[in-house]
Amino acid sequence: MKSNPQFDYYDWIHDYSVIPEHIIDALERYTEKGISPGHFLTAVIEGDLFEAIGRADNENMRILVQIACYVYNNVKAPTRYKGCVAFWGKEQSRLREEKNV
């Protein structure tokens, strides 16, 4: 297979402009408030490729690589292990309760 000298894989996987705003918003809510982002994004955040593929709609399937790279490079909350979304939600809830005491 010949490579295309005009195609820059690094630029392609880091083209976050293809990610819809509602996906970015859901990832920000997860990061900042521990709000679960839904089944597809939970699978991406937890690094479960098979589950992410199984839950992706047509649009998200086409940009799964960009979403995964965005999570890896930009989400400043626990990622890449099973249960991290539930853990982060509980932790953020605990922190909110401590502030209100």
Backbone as CSV, one residue per row, in Angstrom:
resi,resn,N_x,N_y,N_z,CA_x,CA_y,CA_z,C_x,C_y,C_z
1,MET,0.843,-1.187,0.000,0.000,0.000,0.000,0.884,1.245,0.000
2,LYS,0.646,2.115,-0.950,1.426,3.344,-1.035,0.816,4.402,-0.124
3,SER,1.673,5.190,0.498,1.164,6.278,1.331,0.943,7.517,0.471
4,ASN,0.031,8.326,0.903,-0.283,9.565,0.202,0.574,10.675,0.801
5,PRO,1.513,11.236,0.019,2.386,12.275,0.580,1.628,13.554,0.953
6,GLN,0.411,13.723,0.441,-0.376,14.908,0.757,-1.168,14.745,2.058
7,PHE,-1.267,13.516,2.545,-2.077,13.226,3.725,-1.200,13.265,4.970
8,ASP,-1.562,14.111,5.916,-0.817,14.214,7.167,-1.664,13.611,8.277
9,TYR,-1.322,12.397,8.660,-2.090,11.660,9.663,-2.161,12.429,10.985
10,TYR,-1.064,13.013,11.416,-1.041,13.748,12.677,-2.060,14.888,12.655
11,ASP,-2.071,15.646,11.585,-3.038,16.746,11.483,-4.469,16.220,11.448
12,TRP,-4.693,15.105,10.761,-6.036,14.536,10.644,-6.569,14.102,12.003
13,ILE,-5.770,13.390,12.792,-6.276,12.893,14.077,-6.449,14.008,15.104
14,HIS,-5.788,15.125,14.880,-5.902,16.254,15.806,-6.795,17.368,15.269
15,ASP,-7.595,17.061,14.266,-8.541,18.049,13.725,-9.826,18.001,14.541
16,TYR,-9.814,18.705,15.659,-10.952,18.681,16.575,-12.131,19.498,16.059
17,SER,-11.939,20.227,14.976,-13.035,21.016,14.411,-14.152,20.116,13.867
18,VAL,-13.863,18.849,13.631,-14.886,17.929,13.119,-15.783,17.397,14.244
19,ILE,-15.404,17.633,15.496,-16.183,17.133,16.627,-17.339,18.091,16.896
20,PRO,-18.567,17.594,16.902,-19.726,18.464,17.139,-19.666,19.120,18.531
21,GLU,-20.248,20.293,18.610,-20.237,21.067,19.849,-20.864,20.303,21.016
22,HIS,-21.927,19.528,20.742,-22.575,18.810,21.845,-21.668,17.730,22.443
23,ILE,-20.744,17.197,21.659,-19.779,16.223,22.176,-18.761,16.934,23.070
24,ILE,-18.244,18.051,22.599,-17.289,18.842,23.392,-17.950,19.285,24.689
25,ASP,-19.197,19.769,24.608,-19.925,20.209,25.807,-20.079,19.064,26.807
26,ALA,-20.422,17.878,26.324,-20.590,16.723,27.213,-19.268,16.367,27.884
27,LEU,-18.170,16.444,27.149,-16.860,16.155,27.731,-16.463,17.208,28.756
28,GLU,-16.820,18.456,28.519,-16.541,19.520,29.497,-17.375,19.331,30.763
29,ARG,-18.647,18.939,30.614,-19.489,18.683,31.797,-18.933,17.518,32.605
30,TYR,-18.447,16.499,31.904,-17.823,15.375,32.609,-16.595,15.850,33.379
31,THR,-15.730,16.601,32.714,-14.487,17.055,33.335,-14.754,17.975,34.524
32,GLU,-15.618,18.950,34.337,-15.815,19.989,35.347,-16.780,19.599,36.463
33,LYS,-17.782,18.777,36.138,-18.832,18.492,37.125,-19.048,17.009,37.394
34,GLY,-18.379,16.156,36.643,-18.547,14.719,36.831,-19.854,14.180,36.293
35,ILE,-20.472,14.915,35.370,-21.744,14.480,34.791,-21.476,13.429,33.721
36,SER,-22.123,12.287,33.868,-21.942,11.190,32.920,-22.346,11.643,31.514
37,PRO,-21.482,11.394,30.521,-21.743,11.898,29.172,-22.561,10.980,28.274
38,GLY,-23.090,9.908,28.779,-23.840,8.967,27.950,-22.990,7.751,27.617
39,HIS,-23.643,6.733,27.069,-22.978,5.444,26.867,-21.814,5.496,25.882
40,PHE,-21.998,6.157,24.743,-20.927,6.214,23.741,-19.692,6.903,24.307
41,LEU,-19.861,8.117,24.842,-18.694,8.837,25.348,-18.102,8.176,26.585
42,THR,-18.929,7.538,27.394,-18.380,6.793,28.535,-17.441,5.707,28.035
43,ALA,-17.845,4.984,26.984,-16.983,3.948,26.415,-15.681,4.547,25.889
44,VAL,-15.748,5.702,25.235,-14.533,6.357,24.730,-13.646,6.766,25.903
45,ILE,-14.218,7.440,26.891,-13.448,7.911,28.046,-12.778,6.744,28.767
46,GLU,-13.495,5.632,28.907,-12.958,4.478,29.623,-12.030,3.625,28.765
47,GLY,-11.865,3.995,27.496,-10.950,3.285,26.615,-11.462,1.947,26.133
48,ASP,-12.781,1.770,26.108,-13.384,0.517,25.659,-13.739,0.640,24.175
49,LEU,-12.793,0.295,23.328,-12.954,0.475,21.886,-14.155,-0.289,21.335
50,PHE,-14.320,-1.532,21.735,-15.418,-2.335,21.195,-16.775,-1.750,21.581
51,GLU,-16.903,-1.317,22.823,-18.157,-0.705,23.272,-18.400,0.619,22.554
52,ALA,-17.359,1.415,22.375,-17.497,2.699,21.672,-17.963,2.475,20.235
53,ILE,-17.365,1.518,19.563,-17.779,1.215,18.188,-19.221,0.735,18.165
54,GLY,-19.583,-0.106,19.105,-20.943,-0.627,19.158,-21.991,0.426,19.455
55,ARG,-21.616,1.475,20.158,-22.577,2.521,20.547,-22.541,3.754,19.639
56,ALA,-21.544,3.844,18.769,-21.403,5.027,17.912,-22.478,5.062,16.834
57,ASP,-23.020,6.258,16.598,-23.886,6.431,15.437,-22.991,6.686,14.229
58,ASN,-23.583,6.893,13.068,-22.779,7.072,11.847,-21.822,8.249,11.946
59,GLU,-22.301,9.366,12.483,-21.451,10.554,12.596,-20.272,10.300,13.525
60,ASN,-20.543,9.740,14.698,-19.466,9.509,15.662,-18.507,8.415,15.209
61,MET,-18.989,7.460,14.436,-18.095,6.423,13.916,-17.039,7.040,13.005
62,ARG,-17.440,8.001,12.192,-16.503,8.642,11.261,-15.438,9.453,11.979
63,ILE,-15.742,9.956,13.176,-14.799,10.841,13.876,-14.333,10.253,15.205
64,LEU,-14.465,8.961,15.353,-14.081,8.302,16.601,-12.616,8.556,16.957
65,VAL,-11.741,8.527,15.973,-10.315,8.766,16.225,-10.098,10.171,16.779
66,GLN,-10.753,11.163,16.186,-10.589,12.535,16.667,-11.149,12.697,18.084
67,ILE,-12.291,12.070,18.361,-12.868,12.157,19.704,-11.922,11.521,20.713
68,ALA,-11.387,10.349,20.381,-10.458,9.665,21.293,-9.206,10.512,21.535
69,CYS,-8.674,11.122,20.495,-7.499,11.987,20.656,-7.829,13.216,21.490
70,TYR,-9.020,13.763,21.283,-9.442,14.915,22.086,-9.505,14.531,23.563
71,VAL,-10.102,13.378,23.858,-10.190,12.918,25.252,-8.786,12.747,25.822
72,TYR,-7.929,12.091,25.091,-6.565,11.824,25.555,-5.804,13.118,25.852
73,ASN,-5.958,14.111,24.993,-5.159,15.336,25.102,-5.806,16.462,25.898
74,ASN,-7.130,16.422,26.100,-7.810,17.580,26.676,-8.644,17.324,27.918
75,VAL,-9.064,16.114,28.149,-9.924,15.851,29.299,-9.048,15.703,30.541
76,LYS,-9.207,16.643,31.459,-8.402,16.665,32.686,-9.188,16.053,33.832
77,ALA,-9.623,14.848,33.615,-10.353,14.053,34.601,-9.922,12.613,34.347
78,PRO,-10.247,11.692,35.257,-9.821,10.310,35.045,-10.336,9.734,33.724
79,THR,-9.452,9.070,33.018,-9.798,8.420,31.749,-9.053,7.098,31.645
80,ARG,-9.464,6.298,30.705,-8.786,5.083,30.251,-8.800,3.921,31.233
81,TYR,-9.777,3.873,32.125,-9.962,2.636,32.893,-11.442,2.443,33.178
82,LYS,-11.849,1.177,33.227,-13.253,0.845,33.445,-13.692,1.378,34.803
83,GLY,-14.787,2.104,34.800,-15.329,2.662,36.030,-14.883,4.080,36.340
84,CYS,-14.012,4.643,35.533,-13.509,5.994,35.841,-14.608,7.052,35.761
85,VAL,-15.581,6.883,34.875,-16.664,7.868,34.761,-17.512,7.854,36.028
86,ALA,-17.862,6.671,36.516,-18.640,6.573,37.760,-17.835,7.115,38.935
87,PHE,-16.542,6.777,38.987,-15.686,7.281,40.053,-15.655,8.805,40.056
88,TRP,-15.437,9.407,38.883,-15.319,10.869,38.795,-16.645,11.547,39.171
89,GLY,-17.755,10.950,38.781,-19.058,11.496,39.154,-19.241,11.505,40.663
90,LYS,-18.881,10.403,41.321,-18.993,10.329,42.782,-18.037,11.308,43.465
91,GLU,-16.830,11.410,42.942,-15.838,12.322,43.516,-16.295,13.776,43.403
92,GLN,-16.805,14.162,42.246,-17.286,15.536,42.062,-18.494,15.807,42.955
93,SER,-19.353,14.817,43.113,-20.512,14.960,43.997,-20.054,15.155,45.445
94,ARG,-19.068,14.370,45.875,-18.516,14.501,47.225,-17.910,15.880,47.441
95,LEU,-17.181,16.369,46.452,-16.554,17.695,46.566,-17.613,18.804,46.654
96,ARG,-18.694,18.657,45.884,-19.778,19.649,45.954,-20.423,19.641,47.334
97,GLU,-20.638,18.453,47.890,-21.227,18.347,49.225,-20.329,18.980,50.282
98,GLU,-19.017,18.776,50.170,-18.070,19.379,51.128,-18.124,20.897,51.072
99,LYS,-18.288,21.442,49.890,-18.369,22.911,49.746,-19.632,23.462,50.402
100,ASN,-20.700,22.674,50.388,-21.974,23.137,50.938,-22.082,22.942,52.447
101,VAL,-21.141,22.243,53.041,-21.205,21.989,54.491,-20.674,23.167,55.264
